[in-house]
Amino acid sequence: MRPFLFRLFAAVALSAPTACATTAASQTEVGRLEAEVRTLRAAQASLLERLERLENRDAVSRARSVTPAPAATPAATASAKPQAASPEGGEPLGLAPAELTVVRLKPKKEPAPRINTAVAVVEPDEDQMEMFISPVEGSSGTGSVTPSRPEPPEKDPDILDAEYERAVAMLRTGNVEGGVETLTRFAAENPRHPRADNALYFSGLGQMGLQDPAGAAKTFERLIKTYPAGDAVQDGMLRLAECRVRLNQAVDARALYTRVVTQFPGTAAATQAEQRLAALSP
């Protein structure tokens, strides 16, 4: 009896590790199978989605390939509309069709009708022509026109440049009055010359040298008004403000200096205007 029991206990002890190993292997196999099932389910869902898209695309293709039906008559269109429910029975007399056919209407290729744009030309009567023709000023009403005076020929630019240089040289050599007169005449006779604004500027400087601040102020005002985009405007405004100071017009001088600072910021003229404005401040 004892040997039998000994062998039984030995067999149980030996089979215990085998059972544990078998259980671990089974769990691993089950995990692998579950992973495969999940993969198959995902693949099946993707195939179902793709199949649904293909079916929708096939339905759209079949709908496009259907030949359009002829346009429905007004009577047929009216009959296709849902009818109102009967007031007595309470049941609808008709229903709208479940599917409607799309009918595309093509525009006509006929050209638009032509519009007659030709207008007959009718000459006015002589009496009507006299009504619209006004006599020229200074004439007797007979329609004669007084010939205009021919414009003087333009001077040679080289000659004009020489005149300007000669007038500036007169200022430098002491003939200030002659230089001022020549420069003023040069600017008046040649207002479109590139140096006309400079001629006015140097003329004003000459008048300031002759102790004529009022005349210089008028010259600088003419320069600023006539040539607002000239290269002598900034210096002309500074000189005009200086004339205002000499004429005891400090308020106008401050306004001119302030204008230079705000209109030409960052320039040398603006820097000078700021310095002189600070000196004028009470």
C-alpha positions as CSV (number, residue, x, y, z in Angstrom):
1,M,0.0,0.0,0.0
2,R,2.7,2.4,1.0
3,P,4.7,2.0,-2.3
4,F,1.5,2.8,-4.2
5,L,0.9,5.9,-2.3
6,F,4.5,7.0,-2.7
7,R,4.3,6.5,-6.5
8,L,1.0,8.5,-6.5
9,F,2.5,11.5,-4.7
10,A,5.5,11.4,-6.9
11,A,3.3,11.5,-10.1
12,V,1.3,14.5,-8.7
13,A,4.5,16.3,-7.9
14,L,5.9,15.8,-11.3
15,S,2.7,16.7,-13.1
16,A,2.3,20.1,-11.3
17,P,5.1,22.0,-13.3
18,T,3.8,20.5,-16.5
19,A,0.3,21.8,-15.8
20,C,1.7,25.3,-15.1
21,A,3.6,25.3,-18.3
22,T,0.6,24.1,-20.2
23,T,-1.6,26.9,-18.8
24,A,1.0,29.6,-19.7
25,A,1.2,28.3,-23.3
26,S,-2.5,28.3,-23.6
27,Q,-2.8,31.9,-22.5
28,T,-0.2,32.9,-25.0
29,E,-2.1,31.1,-27.8
30,V,-5.4,32.7,-26.7
31,G,-3.8,36.2,-26.8
32,R,-2.4,35.6,-30.3
33,L,-5.8,34.4,-31.5
34,E,-7.5,37.5,-30.1
35,A,-5.1,39.7,-31.8
36,E,-5.8,37.9,-35.1
37,V,-9.5,38.3,-34.6
38,R,-9.2,42.0,-34.0
39,T,-7.1,42.4,-37.1
40,L,-9.7,40.5,-39.1
41,R,-12.5,42.6,-37.8
42,A,-10.6,45.8,-38.7
43,A,-10.0,44.4,-42.2
44,Q,-13.7,43.5,-42.5
45,A,-14.8,47.0,-41.5
46,S,-12.5,48.5,-44.1
47,L,-13.8,46.2,-46.8
48,L,-17.4,47.1,-45.9
49,E,-16.7,50.8,-46.0
50,R,-15.0,50.4,-49.4
51,L,-17.9,48.3,-50.7
52,E,-20.3,51.0,-49.6
53,R,-18.3,53.7,-51.4
54,L,-18.2,51.6,-54.6
55,E,-22.0,51.0,-54.4
56,N,-22.6,54.8,-54.0
57,R,-20.3,55.5,-57.0
58,D,-22.0,52.9,-59.1
59,A,-25.5,54.4,-58.2
60,V,-24.3,57.8,-59.3
61,S,-22.9,56.5,-62.5
62,R,-26.1,54.7,-63.3
63,A,-28.1,57.9,-62.6
64,R,-25.9,59.9,-65.0
65,S,-26.1,57.4,-67.7
66,V,-29.9,57.5,-67.8
67,T,-31.2,59.3,-70.9
68,P,-33.0,62.6,-69.9
69,A,-36.8,62.3,-70.4
70,P,-38.6,64.9,-72.5
71,A,-39.8,68.0,-70.8
72,A,-43.0,67.6,-69.0
73,T,-46.0,69.6,-70.1
74,P,-47.6,72.1,-67.7
75,A,-50.6,69.7,-67.2
76,A,-48.4,66.8,-66.3
77,T,-46.4,69.0,-63.9
78,A,-49.5,70.2,-62.3
79,S,-50.8,66.6,-61.9
80,A,-47.4,65.5,-60.4
81,K,-47.8,67.9,-57.5
82,P,-49.2,66.5,-54.3
83,Q,-52.9,67.2,-53.9
84,A,-54.5,68.5,-50.8
85,A,-56.2,66.2,-48.4
86,S,-59.9,65.8,-48.9
87,P,-61.9,67.8,-46.3
88,E,-64.4,65.0,-45.9
89,G,-62.5,61.8,-45.9
90,G,-59.3,63.2,-44.4
91,E,-57.1,61.1,-46.7
92,P,-54.8,62.6,-49.4
93,L,-56.0,62.3,-53.0
94,G,-52.5,61.9,-54.5
95,L,-48.8,61.7,-53.6
96,A,-45.7,63.1,-55.2
97,P,-43.5,60.6,-57.1
98,A,-40.7,59.2,-55.1
99,E,-38.0,60.1,-57.7
100,L,-37.9,63.0,-60.0
101,T,-36.0,63.1,-63.3
102,V,-33.5,66.0,-63.8
103,V,-34.1,67.7,-67.1
104,R,-31.3,70.0,-68.4
105,L,-32.4,72.7,-70.8
106,K,-29.8,73.9,-73.4
107,P,-29.8,77.6,-74.4
108,K,-30.7,78.4,-77.9
109,K,-27.8,78.9,-80.3
110,E,-29.7,81.5,-82.4
111,P,-27.9,84.9,-82.6
112,A,-29.5,87.9,-80.9
113,P,-31.7,90.1,-83.2
114,R,-29.8,92.9,-84.9
115,I,-30.5,96.5,-83.9
116,N,-30.5,99.1,-86.6
117,T,-27.9,101.7,-85.5
118,A,-27.7,103.6,-88.8
119,V,-28.6,107.3,-88.4
120,A,-29.3,109.5,-91.3
121,V,-27.0,112.6,-91.3
122,V,-29.0,115.9,-91.8
123,E,-27.1,119.1,-92.4
124,P,-28.4,122.0,-90.4
125,D,-30.0,125.0,-92.1
126,E,-28.1,128.2,-92.5
127,D,-30.5,130.1,-90.1
128,Q,-29.8,127.5,-87.4
129,M,-26.0,127.8,-88.0
130,E,-26.1,131.6,-87.4
131,M,-27.9,131.0,-84.0
132,F,-25.0,128.8,-82.7
133,I,-22.1,130.9,-84.1
134,S,-21.3,133.8,-81.7
135,P,-19.3,136.7,-82.9
136,V,-15.7,137.0,-81.8
137,E,-15.0,139.6,-79.2
138,G,-13.7,142.8,-80.8
139,S,-15.2,141.9,-84.2
140,S,-18.2,143.4,-85.9
141,G,-20.2,140.2,-85.9
142,T,-19.3,139.2,-89.4
143,G,-17.2,136.2,-88.2
144,S,-13.8,137.7,-88.9
145,V,-11.2,136.7,-86.4
146,T,-8.3,139.0,-85.4
147,P,-5.0,137.2,-85.9
148,S,-3.2,136.6,-82.7
149,R,0.3,137.9,-82.1
150,P,3.0,135.5,-82.8
151,E,4.8,134.2,-79.7
152,P,8.4,135.4,-79.4
153,P,11.0,132.7,-80.3
154,E,12.5,130.9,-77.3
155,K,16.0,131.9,-76.4
156,D,19.0,129.6,-76.6
157,P,19.4,127.8,-73.3
158,D,23.2,128.5,-73.3
159,I,22.5,132.2,-73.6
160,L,20.0,132.1,-70.7
161,D,22.5,130.2,-68.6
162,A,25.2,132.8,-69.4
163,E,22.8,135.6,-68.4
164,Y,22.0,133.9,-65.0
165,E,25.7,133.4,-64.2
166,R,26.5,137.0,-65.1
167,A,23.8,138.2,-62.8
168,V,25.0,136.1,-59.9
169,A,28.5,137.3,-60.6
170,M,27.3,140.9,-60.2
171,L,26.1,140.1,-56.7
172,R,29.5,138.6,-55.8
173,T,31.5,141.4,-57.2
174,G,29.6,144.2,-55.3
175,N,27.1,145.3,-58.0
176,V,24.2,144.2,-55.8
177,E,21.6,146.5,-57.3
178,G,22.4,145.5,-60.8
179,G,22.4,141.8,-59.9
180,V,19.0,142.1,-58.1
181,E,17.5,143.8,-61.1
182,T,19.0,141.3,-63.6
183,L,17.9,138.3,-61.6
184,T,14.3,139.7,-61.1
185,R,14.0,140.3,-64.8
186,F,15.4,136.9,-65.7
187,A,12.8,135.1,-63.5
188,A,10.0,137.2,-65.0
189,E,11.0,136.6,-68.6
190,N,11.9,132.9,-68.2
191,P,9.5,131.5,-65.6
192,R,10.0,127.9,-66.9
193,H,13.7,128.0,-66.8
194,P,15.3,125.4,-64.4
195,R,17.1,128.3,-62.6
196,A,14.1,130.7,-62.3
197,D,13.5,129.8,-58.6
198,N,17.2,130.2,-57.8
199,A,17.2,133.6,-59.5
200,L,14.4,134.7,-57.2
201,Y,16.3,133.3,-54.2
202,F,19.5,135.2,-55.0
203,S,17.5,138.3,-55.8
204,G,16.0,138.2,-52.3
205,L,19.4,137.7,-50.8
206,G,20.6,140.8,-52.6
207,Q,17.6,142.8,-51.3
208,M,18.4,141.7,-47.8
209,G,22.0,142.9,-48.4
210,L,20.6,146.3,-49.5
211,Q,18.7,146.5,-46.1
212,D,15.3,146.0,-47.8
213,P,13.7,143.3,-45.8
214,A,10.2,144.2,-47.0
215,G,11.2,143.9,-50.7
216,A,13.1,140.7,-49.9
217,A,10.0,139.2,-48.1
218,K,7.9,139.8,-51.2
219,T,10.5,138.1,-53.4
220,F,10.7,135.1,-51.1
221,E,6.9,134.9,-51.0
222,R,6.8,134.9,-54.8
223,L,9.4,132.1,-54.8
224,I,7.5,129.9,-52.4
225,K,4.2,130.5,-54.2
226,T,5.4,130.1,-57.8
227,Y,7.9,127.2,-57.2
228,P,6.6,125.1,-54.3
229,A,8.5,122.0,-55.5
230,G,11.7,123.8,-56.3
231,D,15.1,123.1,-54.6
232,A,15.2,126.7,-53.2
233,V,12.0,126.6,-51.3
234,Q,13.4,125.4,-48.0
235,D,16.1,128.1,-47.9
236,G,13.6,130.6,-49.2
237,M,11.3,129.9,-46.2
238,L,14.2,130.3,-43.8
239,R,15.1,133.6,-45.4
240,L,11.5,134.8,-45.3
241,A,11.3,134.0,-41.6
242,E,14.5,136.0,-41.1
243,C,12.9,139.0,-42.9
244,R,9.9,138.6,-40.6
245,V,12.2,138.9,-37.6
246,R,13.8,142.0,-39.0
247,L,10.3,143.5,-39.6
248,N,9.4,142.7,-35.9
249,Q,6.9,140.0,-37.0
250,A,7.9,137.3,-34.6
251,V,4.6,135.5,-34.7
252,D,4.9,135.0,-38.5
253,A,8.5,134.0,-38.1
254,R,7.6,131.3,-35.6
255,A,4.9,130.0,-37.9
256,L,7.4,129.8,-40.8
257,Y,10.0,128.0,-38.8
258,T,7.4,125.5,-37.5
259,R,6.2,124.9,-41.0
260,V,9.8,124.1,-42.1
261,V,10.2,121.6,-39.3
262,T,6.9,119.8,-39.9
263,Q,7.1,119.9,-43.7
264,F,10.7,119.0,-44.2
265,P,11.7,116.8,-41.2
266,G,15.2,115.5,-41.0
267,T,16.7,118.1,-43.4
268,A,19.3,120.7,-42.7
269,A,16.7,123.4,-43.1
270,A,14.6,121.8,-40.4
271,T,17.6,121.7,-38.0
272,Q,18.3,125.4,-38.6
273,A,14.6,126.1,-38.1
274,E,14.5,124.3,-34.8
275,Q,17.5,126.2,-33.6
276,R,16.1,129.6,-34.6
277,L,12.7,128.7,-33.2
278,A,14.3,128.0,-29.8
279,A,16.1,131.3,-29.9
280,L,12.8,133.1,-30.6
281,S,11.0,131.4,-27.8
282,P,10.3,133.9,-24.9
